[in-house]
């Protein structure tokens, strides 16, 4: 199949390279000319295990193209993935300007049926906004009858293991509209993802808003586990318990499990902080404050100070002349991502 990926950042590059590996013809678009030049020269703007080899192999095979040509990207494929950034706005809500700009470009250049896939992490209701701006552009061109459908297909990629996560997914979430165009879009997406379902069905089909909500719910749940364990770890220090032994003791309960139970310096990165904030912002807009997530965020902010306090407790308030080494700068292993990294707080 032919696929266009709008946005050649973390999600876009991994998605594009992995879909090309499955034999699809993938056109990766980005407005950053330097990034595209780097990719066309054989470089990769991010570090992710296995990604460069994947890109090199599929570029050489002619299945992977990088370009800044918006019109060509719209013409290339009936399936248009939007995988641009959704950074937090000043109030914590997701900034959708890049998502909506990508949607407008599709509307300005499309000449036939398009499946527009929101791969970026976006708040509930974004699919409606994307559909509306595409309709505006088609109306301005006098093409009101041109059909399209917006699909929500959130990513569940862990940085440091993103290629493996994409190629061996736990689940694929597809939110589709119930109308004729939506059913057509669902059939196309089912075909695109069919290689992942040969062993057993991994795809969960739902409405668009539920799919958008699922991404935020998943990341918020994982962030909650991390903050809860960090609070337990701080209390364990006071009462003389070993949090690692506690982790193994509670993780053996299958209702709890071992994942995301490691105490540490607080979560960071490009997803958990902004997604927790965005879900709280959505909840506030509906008059339904998320009390648990408010605590999760407060605990995480405080946790980033814990190692610094331990240093002061050991050496005193005056650290003049002391030399410190920080082992591990990125927010987690096997990535070069410094966004919201706890190490930055500790270093300051």
C-alpha positions in Angstrom: 0.0 0.0 0.0 1.0 3.7 -0.3 1.2 5.7 2.9 2.1 9.3 3.7 3.5 10.3 7.1 3.2 14.0 7.9 5.9 14.8 10.5 9.3 13.1 10.6 9.9 13.3 14.3 10.0 10.5 16.8 6.6 8.9 16.0 6.6 9.7 12.3 10.0 8.3 11.6 9.4 5.0 13.5 6.0 4.6 11.9 7.2 5.4 8.4 10.3 3.1 8.6 8.3 0.2 10.1 5.5 0.5 7.6 8.1 0.5 4.8 9.7 -2.6 6.3 6.4 -4.3 5.8 6.6 -3.6 2.1 4.6 -0.4 1.8 5.6 2.7 -0.2 6.0 5.4 2.4 6.4 9.2 1.8 7.6 11.0 4.9 6.9 14.8 4.9 8.4 17.4 7.1 8.6 21.2 6.8 12.0 21.3 8.4 14.4 21.4 5.4 17.4 20.7 7.6 15.8 17.5 9.0 14.9 16.3 5.5 18.3 17.1 4.2 19.9 15.1 7.0 17.6 12.1 6.4 18.3 12.2 2.7 22.1 12.3 3.4 21.8 9.1 5.5 21.5 10.7 8.9 18.9 10.3 11.6 17.8 13.2 13.8 17.0 11.0 16.8 18.6 8.0 18.5 16.4 4.9 18.7 17.9 1.3 18.7 17.5 -0.3 15.2 15.9 2.8 13.5 18.9 3.9 11.4 19.3 0.4 10.0 15.6 0.2 9.2 15.7 3.6 7.4 18.9 2.8 5.5 17.5 -0.6 4.3 14.2 0.8 3.1 15.6 3.9 1.5 17.9 1.7 -0.5 15.0 -0.5 -1.5 13.0 2.6 -2.7 10.2 2.1 -0.2 11.0 5.2 1.9 11.1 8.8 0.7 11.8 12.0 2.6 10.6 15.3 1.3 9.3 18.8 2.1 6.9 18.8 -0.9 3.4 19.1 0.6 1.5 18.7 -2.7 3.5 15.5 -3.5 2.8 14.1 -0.1 -1.0 14.5 -0.5 -0.9 13.0 -4.0 1.3 10.0 -2.9 -1.3 8.1 -0.8 -4.9 7.6 0.1 -3.7 7.0 3.7 -2.4 10.2 5.3 -0.9 9.8 8.8 -0.6 13.0 10.9 2.3 12.5 13.2 3.3 16.1 14.1 4.1 17.4 17.6 1.4 18.4 20.1 3.5 20.4 22.7 1.8 21.7 25.8 0.3 25.2 25.6 0.7 27.7 28.4 -2.3 26.3 30.2 -1.2 22.7 29.9 -3.6 21.9 27.0 -2.2 20.3 23.9 -1.2 22.8 21.2 -3.0 21.5 18.0 -1.7 24.1 15.6 0.6 21.7 13.8 -2.1 19.0 13.6 -4.6 21.4 12.1 -2.1 22.9 9.7 -1.4 19.3 8.4 -5.1 18.7 8.0 -5.5 22.0 6.1 -2.7 21.0 3.7 -4.4 17.7 3.0 -7.7 19.6 2.3 -5.9 22.0 0.0 -4.3 19.3 -2.2 -6.5 16.2 -2.0 -8.2 15.1 -5.2 -9.8 11.8 -4.1 -10.9 9.8 -1.0 -8.4 10.1 1.9 -8.1 8.3 5.2 -6.7 10.9 7.5 -5.1 9.2 10.5 -4.4 11.1 13.7 -1.3 9.3 15.0 -0.2 12.3 17.2 -1.5 12.2 20.7 -4.5 14.6 20.7 -7.3 15.5 23.1 -10.8 14.0 22.8 -12.6 15.8 20.0 -9.6 16.6 17.8 -10.9 14.2 15.1 -13.9 16.5 14.7 -11.7 19.6 14.4 -9.5 17.9 11.9 -12.5 16.9 9.8 -13.9 20.4 10.0 -10.8 22.1 8.7 -10.5 19.6 5.8 -14.1 20.4 5.0 -13.4 24.1 5.1 -10.6 23.7 2.6 -12.6 21.5 0.3 -15.6 24.0 0.4 -13.2 26.8 -0.5 -12.1 24.8 -3.6 -15.7 24.0 -4.5 -15.2 20.3 -3.8 -17.8 19.8 -1.0 -18.7 16.3 -2.3 -15.1 15.0 -2.0 -15.1 12.2 0.6 -12.6 11.5 3.4 -12.7 10.0 6.9 -10.7 10.8 10.0 -9.4 7.9 12.0 -7.7 7.9 15.5 -4.8 5.5 15.7 -2.8 6.5 18.8 0.8 5.3 19.1 1.9 3.2 22.1 5.7 3.3 21.5 8.2 3.3 24.4 11.3 5.4 23.6 14.3 3.1 23.6 12.1 0.2 22.3 9.9 1.9 19.8 10.9 -0.2 16.7 10.2 -3.4 18.7 6.9 -2.0 20.0 5.7 -1.1 16.5 6.7 -4.4 14.9 5.4 -6.5 17.8 2.5 -4.5 19.2 0.5 -5.5 22.3 -2.5 -3.8 20.7 -3.6 -1.6 17.8 -6.3 0.9 18.6 -8.4 2.2 15.7 -11.2 4.8 16.2 -13.4 5.1 13.1 -16.6 6.9 12.3 -19.8 4.8 11.9 -20.8 6.2 8.5 -20.1 4.8 5.1 -16.8 6.7 4.7 -15.7 5.6 8.2 -16.4 1.9 7.4 -14.4 2.3 4.2 -11.6 3.8 6.1 -11.7 1.0 8.7 -11.4 -1.6 5.9 -8.3 0.2 4.5 -6.7 0.4 7.9 -7.5 -3.3 8.6 -5.6 -4.1 5.4 -2.7 -1.9 6.3 -2.3 -3.5 9.7 -3.1 -7.1 8.6 0.5 -8.3 9.0 0.2 -7.7 12.7 -2.9 -9.8 13.1 -1.8 -13.0 11.4 -1.1 -14.8 14.7 -4.1 -13.4 16.5 -6.2 -10.3 16.4 -4.5 -7.4 18.1 -6.7 -4.6 16.8 -9.4 -2.9 19.0 -12.0 -1.1 16.9 -13.9 1.7 18.6 -15.3 5.2 18.0 -12.9 8.1 17.4 -13.4 9.8 20.7 -12.8 6.6 22.7 -9.6 6.0 20.8 -8.4 9.5 21.5 -9.2 9.0 25.2 -7.5 5.6 25.4 -4.1 7.1 24.8 -4.4 9.7 27.6 -5.9 7.1 29.9 -3.0 4.7 29.3 -0.2 7.2 29.9 -2.0 8.7 32.9 -2.4 5.2 34.5 1.4 4.5 34.0 2.3 7.9 35.4 0.1 7.2 38.4 2.0 3.9 39.1 5.3 5.7 39.0 4.3 8.5 41.4 2.7 6.1 43.8 5.9 4.0 43.9 8.0 7.1 44.4 5.8 8.1 47.4 6.2 4.6 48.8 10.0 4.7 48.3 10.2 8.0 50.2 8.2 6.5 53.1 10.3 3.3 53.0 13.4 5.4 53.5 11.9 6.8 56.7 10.6 3.6 58.2 13.7 1.5 57.3 12.1 -0.7 54.6 13.8 -1.7 51.3 11.6 -0.5 48.4 13.1 -3.0 46.0 12.0 -5.9 48.2 8.6 -4.3 48.5 8.4 -3.9 44.7 9.1 -7.6 44.2 6.6 -8.5 47.0 3.7 -6.5 45.5 4.7 -7.1 41.8 4.2 -10.8 42.3 0.5 -10.2 42.7 -0.9 -10.7 39.1 -3.5 -7.9 39.8 -0.5 -5.5 40.2 2.3 -6.9 38.1 5.9 -5.7 37.9 5.7 -3.0 35.2 6.2 0.7 36.1 6.9 -0.1 39.7 10.5 1.1 39.9 11.2 4.0 42.3 13.4 6.7 40.9 13.9 10.4 40.2 10.5 11.0 38.7 9.1 10.5 35.2 10.0 12.8 32.3 10.1 12.7 28.5 7.9 13.9 25.8 4.7 12.0 26.8 3.8 11.5 30.4 4.2 15.1 31.7 2.3 16.7 28.8 -0.3 14.0 28.5 -1.2 14.1 32.2 -1.5 17.9 32.0 -3.6 17.7 28.8 -6.0 15.2 30.3 -6.4 17.4 33.5 -7.0 20.4 31.2 -9.7 18.5 29.3 -11.3 17.4 32.6 -11.3 20.9 33.9 -13.0 22.2 30.8 -15.8 19.8 31.5 -16.0 20.6 35.2 -14.6 17.2 36.2 -11.3 17.8 37.9 -8.9 14.8 38.1 -7.9 14.8 41.7 -5.8 11.7 41.4 -3.8 13.1 38.5 -3.3 16.4 40.3 -1.6 14.4 43.0 0.4 12.4 40.5 1.8 15.6 39.0 2.5 17.2 42.3 4.3 14.0 43.6 6.4 13.9 40.4 7.4 17.5 40.6 8.6 17.0 44.2 10.3 13.7 43.3 12.7 15.5 41.0 14.1 17.3 44.1 14.7 14.1 46.1 18.2 13.3 44.9 19.3 16.9 45.4 18.0 16.8 49.0 19.9 13.6 49.6 23.1 15.3 48.4 22.6 18.2 50.7 21.8 15.9 53.6 25.1 14.1 53.0 27.4 17.1 52.3 25.6 20.1 53.8 24.1 23.2 52.2 27.4 24.6 51.0 28.5 22.5 48.0 31.4 24.8 47.1 34.3 22.9 45.6 32.4 19.6 45.3 32.5 17.8 42.0 29.5 15.6 41.0 28.9 13.1 38.2 25.5 12.5 36.8 25.2 9.1 35.3 22.3 9.2 32.8 21.1 12.4 31.4 18.2 11.5 29.1 14.8 10.8 30.8 15.3 7.0 30.3 17.8 4.5 28.9 18.4 4.0 25.1 17.2 7.4 24.1 18.8 10.8 23.6 15.6 12.6 24.6 16.2 15.3 27.2 12.7 16.7 27.3 11.5 17.0 31.0 14.5 14.9 32.1 14.8 14.7 35.9 18.6 15.0 35.4 18.2 18.6 34.3 16.5 19.5 37.6 19.2 17.7 39.6 22.0 19.4 37.6 20.6 22.8 38.2 
